[in-house]
């Protein structure tokens, strides 16, 4: 769920993941979380979620573009023509 600039997630069950960071990176994460008004844990959860989402988007595009090109779809106009 998105509320303003803040995302919240529903979890039915939580598990703990422990990571180690260099001191400078830890301080940067803590400062960014504080400036975002989030706990450090929530900030890291969101960062991980966004990275996974980005990777999935890149992967989808990597697979979809060749298939679209093979069907003669190169532009937004090509897509619009097909769905109109």
N, C-alpha and C positions, 0 to 999 in steps of 0.2 A: 504494500500500500504506500502511496506517495502522498505526503502532506507538506506542501510548500517545498522546501529544499531537503526535507528530511524523509528518509525511507524507513519504514518499520517492517519487520518481518514477523510472521507467526511461526513459532516452533512448537512442535508437539513433543520433541525430545531433543535435548542438547547433549553434545559430547564436547569434551575438552581437547583442544589441540595446543600443544606447547611448542613455541618456536623460540629460537635465539636470534637476537639482532645485535649488531654492533651498537655500542652506546650512543653514537651520534644518530644513527637511524632511529633508535628507540625514542630519543628526545624529539626528533623531527615528527615522528608519528604522534607522540603525545601532544606536541604543540598543535599539529594540524587537527587532531581530535578536539582539543580544547577550543580552537578557533571556530570549529564547525558546530560546537555545542553538543558534541557527542562524547560518550565514554570512549576510552581507547579501544575496548573490545568491540563496540558497535562500529567505530570507524574502520577497524581492521576487517570486520565482517562485511561491511559495505564495499571496501576496496577489493576484497577477494571476490565478492559477488559480481562487481563490475568487470573485473578481469576475466572471470569465467564467461560472462555475457559477451564481452568483446571477442574472446577466442571463439565462441560459438558463432558469432556473426561473421568473423573472418572465414571460419571453416565453411559455413553455409554459402558464402559468396564464392569461395574457392571451388565448391562443387557445382553451384548453380550457373555461374557465368559461362563455362564451356558448353553446358547443355543449352542455354539460351542462345549462344552464338551459333550453335549447330542448327537451331531452328530459325535463324535469321533475325533474332532479337538483339538489337544493339543499342537502342535508345529508349527513353521514356515514351516517346511517341509510338514506337513499335509495340510496347506493352499496351498503351492506350488503345491502339488500333485493334489489338487482339481481344481486349475485354469490352470494347464498345459494341 
